[in-house]
Amino acid sequence: MVTGDNLVAEYKGTHPGSQRLHERAVKVFAAHGATHTVRVLDPFRPYFTHAQGSRKWDVDGNEYIDYVMGHGGLILGHSHPAVVQAVQEQMAKGAHYGESHELELRWAELIKSMMPTAERVEFFSCGQEANMMAIRLSRVFTGRKKILRFKENFHGWGDELAHEGSAGIVADEVNIIPFNDLVKVERELATEEYAALLTEGGGAFAGGRVHIDTDFVRAMPGLAHKYGTVWVLDEVVTGFRDAPGGWQSVVGVRPDLTTLGKCVSGGLPGGAIVGRADIMDAFDPKTPPERLIVHSGTWNANPLVCSAGIAACELYQDGEPQRKAGDFADYLRERGNKVLKEKAINGRLYSRTIVHLYLGPIDYEPSDDTMPPTKDIGKIMDPARLPVRARLCLHLLQRGIATMNGEIFILSAAHRKEDIDQTVQALSDSLDAMIAEGTIARP
């Protein structure tokens, strides 16, 4: 049994190869040897060699059920045969033509066929680039400069996208207001100063850690249009994960512009903006110079990325991968919450195919387990809980479960019932160990 006194020692003992690589990495990468903030863990995260389906393996031969899933981009699971074959065949034909090709057209047509709001499509290297361009398009279209955003919504690390107060940002034209408050939204939009209103699809932070009220989001397009503002829906996380038509098709809204990433490119780096033709006419070379946006980008619609995107999008069309991932997420929430309740631990699993773990005071028991057990955003985002989640992350890794910081479980169509059963047992054992070591308390 792993205890509080020997967890780190035992972890290092079962991960010697990863420790050696980490010791090299800290001499190269500034962020404690990591290349992404969510990969920072004390003492270190494992270093991986390969992945297949719902599983991945590290340099020491340890096997994990994976709930990181490419930060949410792999709803088909790791190394899906159709995607692998498409990329292998394309690599033999050429990785980069520096020219137009039929693959980019096929990929765009597939996206357009699934997402009715996609009158036009433009490709990028990632979802953040798409968000940055959405702001620029909105400014050109409206002739305004200001941007309205919501607290806790995540859109990237760029100056006008980053969290309020982030070090080094300059975002003088950005105003950030509380989530789910229609009165404040209309009060700001009524000034008629805003070019764009940005909203994270599915809820704030990774598609729904902070719940978005359905009536609230359905009011967004009407309010934005009333005051001449472009409504941008960031579906970088939720696009093609919640449904073939994106989260917008689930709640029944039509954004002016939608940004996409992650799932859209089948596991390779890619992003897109889709939306109204009149707004995206700014890319048309016939547009007057003062309204023309010149969109360069070496990796735009790269053939390898397009091949993966096509293979994945063809599989998304019938909604079967999304349904499978949803069923496994339902099962994980059901089983996991039973464990939390039996152990009298203040916490719940909730949301959709990206399952969030909340550890904190239970204000009420929602009838729908896609909802968090509190409406207090301060409790949900409480930074004081970070050490507890990091500890849980390490306990789970030692038991063969890879999560995002012990707080996010990303499901895919490749997961299986036995994966969930094994995960719930590992969660139960981890919680028992944390209770014993005093890092998690019961009321």
Phi and psi in degrees as a GROMACS rama.xvg file:
@    title "Ramachandran Plot"
@    xaxis  label "Phi"
@    yaxis  label "Psi"
@TYPE xy
-79.2705  128.017  VAL-2
-115.73  171.249  THR-3
-62.0999  -29.2867  GLY-4
-77.0771  -27.6239  ASP-5
-122.768  9.4243  ASN-6
-56.8371  -52.7218  LEU-7
-64.0375  -41.5967  VAL-8
-62.6341  -44.0821  ALA-9
-66.8764  -37.5245  GLU-10
-61.6732  -46.5333  TYR-11
-62.9239  -35.5343  LYS-12
-65.9183  -31.0344  GLY-13
-94.7784  -1.43245  THR-14
-132.715  48.3758  HIS-15
-64.5129  -37.7419  PRO-16
-65.8192  -41.3876  GLY-17
-64.4856  -38.2953  SER-18
-63.5248  -40.9849  GLN-19
-62.5523  -43.005  ARG-20
-66.7035  -38.2403  LEU-21
-63.5033  -40.5155  HIS-22
-63.3787  -32.4241  GLU-23
-72.2437  -40.0318  ARG-24
-65.046  -36.4223  ALA-25
-67.198  -16.2186  VAL-26
-85.9102  -8.13654  LYS-27
-117.809  -45.5495  VAL-28
-102.516  132.471  PHE-29
-71.1764  -29.6658  ALA-30
-86.3215  65.97  ALA-31
53.0091  35.8789  HIS-32
81.6049  2.96154  GLY-33
-101.566  157.756  ALA-34
-108.66  7.31765  THR-35
-155.914  142.262  HIS-36
-58.7771  -33.3295  THR-37
-79.4897  -2.8238  VAL-38
-95.5014  2.75036  ARG-39
-82.8541  123.245  VAL-40
-150.698  140.078  LEU-41
-93.5536  120.114  ASP-42
-85.0062  -29.0905  PRO-43
-176.773  157.783  PHE-44
-87.5978  159.566  ARG-45
-64.5892  157.529  PRO-46
-105.372  130.036  TYR-47
-106.602  155.028  PHE-48
-115.045  -33.799  THR-49
-163.859  164.366  HIS-50
-149.775  150.331  ALA-51
-153.601  128.157  GLN-52
63.3071  -119.271  GLY-53
-97.7296  4.90029  SER-54
-120.865  155.991  ARG-55
-147.212  159.534  LYS-56
-129.188  140.798  TRP-57
-98.1155  179.426  ASP-58
-65.5166  -18.7049  VAL-59
-94.809  5.42719  ASP-60
84.8832  4.66727  GLY-61
-72.4678  138.137  ASN-62
-105.306  139.908  GLU-63
-131.016  143.578  TYR-64
-81.2405  125.212  ILE-65
-97.2564  126.265  ASP-66
-121.509  19.5094  TYR-67
-91.701  -41.7046  VAL-68
44.4485  54.7554  MET-69
59.5425  37.461  GLY-70
60.0176  25.4503  HIS-71
104.899  -3.86755  GLY-72
-83.9238  -7.51505  GLY-73
-112.997  63.0155  LEU-74
-67.3891  -18.8424  ILE-75
-84.8679  -6.90275  LEU-76
90.7303  176.105  GLY-77
-74.3866  139.829  HIS-78
52.3643  48.49  SER-79
-60.1777  132.683  HIS-80
-53.184  -40.0074  PRO-81
-66.5156  -39.0514  ALA-82
-70.9741  -43.2359  VAL-83
-59.3928  -46.6414  VAL-84
-62.835  -43.136  GLN-85
-62.6126  -43.3083  ALA-86
-70.6889  -40.4429  VAL-87
-61.817  -44.7278  GLN-88
-64.9371  -38.9698  GLU-89
-71.1701  -37.7477  GLN-90
-57.7641  -37.3279  MET-91
-68.9613  -23.5332  ALA-92
-89.1635  -23.1967  LYS-93
142.979  135.754  GLY-94
-88.2016  -26.0581  ALA-95
-157.662  111.438  HIS-96
-85.6933  -26.1262  TYR-97
66.6355  22.5745  GLY-98
-144.866  171.243  GLU-99
-71.1603  154.742  SER-100
-156.065  162.591  HIS-101
-68.2186  -27.8363  GLU-102
-58.5395  -41.8607  LEU-103
-63.7981  -35.8276  GLU-104
-68.8277  -44.6429  LEU-105
-62.2754  -42.3372  ARG-106
-61.2782  -47.4956  TRP-107
-63.1901  -39.1878  ALA-108
-65.3545  -36.8508  GLU-109
-64.5711  -44.5633  LEU-110
-60.4316  -46.3124  ILE-111
-63.0326  -35.6512  LYS-112
-68.4448  -27.4375  SER-113
-92.6044  -25.2199  MET-114
-121.354  97.5227  MET-115
-58.4996  -23.4366  PRO-116
-75.5359  -6.84672  THR-117
-84.6574  72.8967  ALA-118
-68.1151  -33.6629  GLU-119
-136.535  156.272  ARG-120
-131.985  138.814  VAL-121
-136.358  134.45  GLU-122
-100.634  152.283  PHE-123
-140.475  -179.899  PHE-124
-85.3739  -17.5549  SER-125
-165.145  170.257  CYS-126
-66.1018  -35.4193  GLY-127
-60.9206  -42.2307  GLN-128
-59.2857  -39.0722  GLU-129
-63.1249  -40.746  ALA-130
-64.467  -40.2479  ASN-131
-62.7123  -42.2355  MET-132
-70.6361  -31.7939  MET-133
-60.3269  -39.0827  ALA-134
-64.0166  -44.177  ILE-135
-65.9967  -43.2908  ARG-136
-57.9254  -43.4021  LEU-137
-63.8601  -38.6645  SER-138
-66.7749  -42.6352  ARG-139
-64.5653  -42.3909  VAL-140
-67.9682  -39.8253  PHE-141
-95.4798  -20.116  THR-142
75.7053  11.0786  GLY-143
-108.271  168.811  ARG-144
-115.151  -32.0041  LYS-145
-73.8368  149.819  LYS-146
-124.72  134.259  ILE-147
-109.006  126.978  LEU-148
-132.519  171.767  ARG-149
-113.368  143.981  PHE-150
-58.2574  142.432  LYS-151
73.4279  -13.8731  GLU-152
-67.4248  136.222  ASN-153
-108.973  128.005  PHE-154
-129.442  -0.357305  HIS-155
132.124  -174.067  GLY-156
-107.447  -0.553015  TRP-157
-60.9187  156.883  GLY-158
-48.9707  -49.1926  ASP-159
-87.4765  3.95212  GLU-160
-113.955  -21.859  LEU-161
-70.6308  161.771  ALA-162
-60.5095  144.589  HIS-163
-56.8799  132.146  GLU-164
85.8617  1.89784  GLY-165
-62.6562  142.418  SER-166
-61.1027  133.832  ALA-167
82.0043  0.221987  GLY-168
-84.3737  150.759  ILE-169
-125.667  110.079  VAL-170
-142.722  59.0539  ALA-171
-64.6322  -23.79  ASP-172
-97.6064  7.11272  GLU-173
-102.859  131.686  VAL-174
-118.128  128.335  ASN-175
-115.755  122.758  ILE-176
-122.512  165.255  ILE-177
-61.7406  153.336  PRO-178
-77.6339  153.885  PHE-179
61.8912  29.0686  ASN-180
-123.613  93.724  ASP-181
-63.9721  -34.7261  LEU-182
-60.8565  -46.0968  VAL-183
-68.2317  -36.7421  LYS-184
-61.0566  -50.4256  VAL-185
-65.8189  -36.9693  GLU-186
-58.9497  -41.6067  ARG-187
-72.536  -46.9354  GLU-188
-63.3258  -30.675  LEU-189
-64.6248  -16.2403  ALA-190
-70.636  -15.5672  THR-191
55.2667  39.0994  GLU-192
-110.33  -8.54832  GLU-193
-97.3061  131.323  TYR-194
-78.2039  -41.5761  ALA-195
-140.38  146.9  ALA-196
-115.414  116.005  LEU-197
-98.7652  135.958  LEU-198
-137.304  131.517  THR-199
-80.9899  125.272  GLU-200
-63.5955  138.046  GLY-201
85.0701  -10.0255  GLY-202
120.148  170.036  GLY-203
-79.8436  139.248  ALA-204
67.9904  106.401  PHE-205
54.5239  44.5144  ALA-206
72.4485  20.0665  GLY-207
142.895  18.3248  GLY-208
-59.2936  -43.779  ARG-209
-100.224  118.328  VAL-210
-65.5928  140.77  HIS-211
-105.065  129.8  ILE-212
-67.9903  132.571  ASP-213
-62.967  -42.7704  THR-214
-63.426  -34.928  ASP-215
-62.1897  -50.8954  PHE-216
-68.2128  -32.6677  VAL-217
-70.2219  -18.2674  ARG-218
-83.8971  -15.0791  ALA-219
-60.1045  -50.4775  MET-220
-62.0552  -40.5526  PRO-221
-63.9265  -43.8802  GLY-222
-66.533  -42.6607  LEU-223
-61.4447  -45.0709  ALA-224
-69.1587  -34.5889  HIS-225
-57.2623  -35.0395  LYS-226
-112.825  17.6207  TYR-227
72.6869  28.3513  GLY-228
-107.233  144.128  THR-229
-83.2257  126.881  VAL-230
-93.7869  118.037  TRP-231
-107.105  119.525  VAL-232
-101.878  115.898  LEU-233
-83.5205  102.049  ASP-234
-109.227  32.4602  GLU-235
-58.4604  -39.2464  VAL-236
-85.3777  -43.7171  VAL-237
-91.7998  -17.0485  THR-238
-59.8107  120.47  GLY-239
68.7679  1.88245  PHE-240
-93.1876  -44.1738  ARG-241
-77.6203  -31.5366  ASP-242
-172.138  162.753  ALA-243
-55.6307  -34.1422  PRO-244
-90.9556  8.85934  GLY-245
82.2403  174.516  GLY-246
-61.1511  -30.7209  TRP-247
-59.7404  -32.2201  GLN-248
-74.5353  -26.5914  SER-249
-71.4175  -43.2457  VAL-250
-93.5355  -10.7101  VAL-251
76.5101  50.4975  GLY-252
-125.36  158.574  VAL-253
-125.279  96.9202  ARG-254
-71.1723  159.511  PRO-255
-73.5808  -42.8364  ASP-256
-132.247  141.785  LEU-257
-124.451  133.634  THR-258
-104.033  141.271  THR-259
-128.735  154.622  LEU-260
-165.784  -162.086  GLY-261
49.2022  -99.9302  LYS-262
-62.2367  -27.1578  CYS-263
-58.929  -30.2223  VAL-264
-109.356  18.0526  SER-265
63.4925  24.5248  GLY-266
106.352  -10.0309  GLY-267
-99.2473  161.893  LEU-268
-71.135  119.491  PRO-269
-165.501  159.462  GLY-270
-153.438  168.71  GLY-271
-156.912  152.217  ALA-272
-111.777  134.486  ILE-273
-128.737  151.949  VAL-274
162.095  -157.049  GLY-275
-63.9436  135.474  ARG-276
-63.7344  -37.9879  ALA-277
-67.2133  -32.5906  ASP-278
-72.987  -40.9607  ILE-279
-82.3663  -1.88918  MET-280
-61.8266  -12.6646  ASP-281
-62.3505  -19.5293  ALA-282
-83.3518  -14.1695  PHE-283
-68.1345  122.948  ASP-284
-60.9649  -15.3347  PRO-285
-81.308  -8.65824  LYS-286
-65.6101  141.17  THR-287
-53.6779  143.943  PRO-288
-53.111  -35.6474  PRO-289
-71.0051  -12.651  GLU-290
-121.064  7.20118  ARG-291
-87.6514  129.657  LEU-292
-104.648  119.387  ILE-293
-91.7598  112.221  VAL-294
-103.633  97.6837  HIS-295
-93.7071  176.499  SER-296
153.37  106.397  GLY-297
-53.9853  -35.126  THR-298
-102.94  10.3699  TRP-299
-59.755  127.162  ASN-300
52.5379  41.0719  ALA-301
-57.0936  134.741  ASN-302
-55.1625  -38.5204  PRO-303
-62.9557  -45.2381  LEU-304
-64.0436  -42.7028  VAL-305
-59.8836  -40.7403  CYS-306
-63.4393  -41.5922  SER-307
-67.7539  -41.0299  ALA-308
-62.0999  -41.0336  GLY-309
-63.8362  -49.1464  ILE-310
-59.1061  -41.9372  ALA-311
-70.289  -47.0285  ALA-312
-64.2178  -32.5692  CYS-313
-62.2453  -33.9033  GLU-314
-79.4532  -23.5271  LEU-315
-74.849  -21.6888  TYR-316
-58.8498  -37.6425  GLN-317
-87.9647  -2.72806  ASP-318
77.7288  3.52304  GLY-319
-65.895  -43.7831  GLU-320
-60.0679  -39.7684  PRO-321
-65.1626  -39.9995  GLN-322
-65.4092  -42.582  ARG-323
-62.4261  -48.6451  LYS-324
-60.3332  -39.2607  ALA-325
-63.8225  -40.2697  GLY-326
-64.6317  -42.5024  ASP-327
-67.7551  -36.3157  PHE-328
-65.0349  -41.6681  ALA-329
-58.503  -43.7433  ASP-330
-66.5697  -40.1788  TYR-331
-63.7062  -44.771  LEU-332
-62.6352  -44.3581  ARG-333
-60.987  -51.6497  GLU-334
-68.8428  -43.193  ARG-335
-65.4704  -40.2951  GLY-336
-68.3483  -31.3112  ASN-337
-62.1266  -41.3397  LYS-338
-63.6517  -45.8781  VAL-339
-60.8021  -41.448  LEU-340
-68.8227  -42.1139  LYS-341
-62.7451  -33.5213  GLU-342
-89.045  1.74975  LYS-343
55.4878  41.5452  ALA-344
-97.7588  131.867  ILE-345
-70.914  101.836  ASN-346
170.674  156.581  GLY-347
-150.238  150.105  ARG-348
-92.4706  138.082  LEU-349
-154.815  -179.44  TYR-350
91.1391  -154.856  SER-351
-111.193  -123.204  ARG-352
-76.9495  -12.9348  THR-353
-104.294  102.293  ILE-354
-89.1118  127.186  VAL-355
-102.256  141.889  HIS-356
-105.345  118.039  LEU-357
-101.875  127.472  TYR-358
-119.012  111.354  LEU-359
167.665  -174.629  GLY-360
-59.0466  137.027  PRO-361
-93.4103  111.345  ILE-362
-84.2619  -28.8415  ASP-363
-166.381  163.446  TYR-364
-102.361  103.97  GLU-365
-66.241  145.694  PRO-366
-72.6104  -20.9868  SER-367
-113.143  117.522  ASP-368
-79.108  9.77582  ASP-369
-81.3367  -10.6014  THR-370
-97.4907  143.216  MET-371
-71.8221  158.661  PRO-372
-84.3331  17.8849  PRO-373
-154.45  150.365  THR-374
-100.466  1.53537  LYS-375
-82.2644  105.104  ASP-376
-62.2629  -33.9299  ILE-377
-60.0154  -37.2352  GLY-378
-70.3683  -41.2616  LYS-379
-64.684  -40.7412  ILE-380
-98.1897  12.7401  MET-381
-54.8587  113.416  ASP-382
-66.8137  -17.6188  PRO-383
-65.596  -18.41  ALA-384
-86.6481  -6.66626  ARG-385
-57.8257  -44.7585  LEU-386
-62.4839  -33.6112  PRO-387
-67.1374  -44.3663  VAL-388
-66.2304  -37.856  ARG-389
-63.9562  -38.9273  ALA-390
-64.6879  -42.6927  ARG-391
-63.2662  -39.3822  LEU-392
-57.4973  -44.4143  CYS-393
-67.5083  -42.1889  LEU-394
-58.8557  -43.7501  HIS-395
-68.0442  -40.3607  LEU-396
-58.9624  -41.2899  LEU-397
-66.3746  -18.9358  GLN-398
-105.288  14.163  ARG-399
83.8581  26.2853  GLY-400
-125.037  119.081  ILE-401
-102.362  116.581  ALA-402
-119.687  173.768  THR-403
-90.2672  99.5709  MET-404
60.2152  25.1749  ASN-405
68.8633  13.2042  GLY-406
-130.724  -12.0141  GLU-407
-131.807  128.052  ILE-408
-117.027  108.251  PHE-409
-96.4514  119.031  ILE-410
-91.1991  159.482  LEU-411
-140.372  171.425  SER-412
-71.9959  -12.9396  ALA-413
-86.9425  -13.0332  ALA-414
-67.4142  157.838  HIS-415
-131.389  163.925  ARG-416
-57.0994  -40.9715  LYS-417
-65.3267  -29.7966  GLU-418
-62.3191  -45.5352  ASP-419
-65.7048  -43.1625  ILE-420
-59.683  -44.4696  ASP-421
-64.4898  -38.369  GLN-422
-65.1998  -45.1166  THR-423
-63.3338  -39.0032  VAL-424
-64.0286  -42.2931  GLN-425
-64.4747  -38.4047  ALA-426
-63.717  -44.8771  LEU-427
-60.3302  -46.8298  SER-428
-64.6236  -39.0852  ASP-429
-64.5212  -42.4191  SER-430
-65.6035  -39.8484  LEU-431
-59.5395  -44.0845  ASP-432
-64.0773  -39.486  ALA-433
-70.1496  -34.2665  MET-434
-64.6081  -43.3301  ILE-435
-65.219  -38.2702  ALA-436
-84.4985  -8.69842  GLU-437
84.427  14.5699  GLY-438
-90.1852  -8.65898  THR-439
-139.253  136.563  ILE-440
-114.706  151.246  ALA-441
-100.894  151.378  ARG-442
